Amino acid sequence: ASPTVLSALADGVLTLTLNRPDKLNSFNEDMHLAFREGIQRAHDDPAVRAVLLTGAGRGFCAGQDLGDRDPRKGGPAPDLGRTLETFYNPTLRLIRSLEKPVVCAVNGVAAGAGANIAFACDIVLAAKSAKFIQAFARIGLVPDAGGTWSLARTLGEPRAKALALTAEPLMAEKAADWGLIWKAVEDADLMTEAEALARSLAAGPTLGLGLTKRLIQQAATNSLDQQLDAERDCQQQAGRSADYAEGVTAFLEKRPARFSGK
Ligand code: T3D
């Protein structure tokens, strides 16, 4: 069987491609584990300086594989709290705590947890034909994979509630207008743009970028005073990095910087 997540490292970019196209890349247990392993590798491998996440085929990800949840097969109702705790939640935490940029190229429909995994990434580009669907309401579930958190924070309650309660599709351009994603691009340009962005981030000052990600994520729960202190501490750390020395030297020498990521 083909791997459920394709993984390739080039130019510092670890590309993870969800690979169950016949099921619109919905998550079975194997794909959960392979995806988590990929993000864990990004944590552990210093050669990885950015991640690019996308989907194979016409969809990005349709959330949980509902074939694995078929009540007609009998047996007790699944404990979905446990499956979140075992699969989605650790992966979401790994994406958010990874101090390297995660670019998401949403190549087609992103539904259920598939949409919310995209929203957990740092920079999201979507094909103009892609749509985001909080499909949970259609099957009696609540948004998960951080969806209630990211939608409420990014959109505010009115839009978050409308999307989650109606499960109406949100097209990529509107998602960009609403600030849920970075931008919507022509379908044919999606991968070229996303790959160029990921490569350029991977060639960047990784330590400083990682600290920047951390600071922006902390801002939502910090007071201004706490945030000013956190910026001081992170700047102190960044100021001691080889990449800061290289960045300033390159500026003074009027040449492009060659960052090592340290
Ligand atoms: O269970 C837990 O662990 C709790 C966690 C839950 C997290 C969740 O994500 S719950 C939400 C699960 N996802 C959904 O409810 C979305 C289900 N899919 C759809 O509503 C539609 O497929 C889409 C709107 C995403 C796309 O529609 P469309 O018309 O473009 O495609 P399609 O024809 O529906 O799907 C194409 C194929 O993919 C089809 O298979 P077939 O008929 O060609 O053999 C379809 O069954 C399959 N597919 C799509 N989504 C799923 C799926 N198969 C299994 N699970 C899916 N989620």
Residues whose N, C-alpha, C, O or C-beta is under 5 A from the ligand:
A	BS01	T3D	D22 K23 L24 S26 A62 G63 Q64 D65 L66 G67 L80 T83 V109 A111 G112 A113 G114 A135 F136
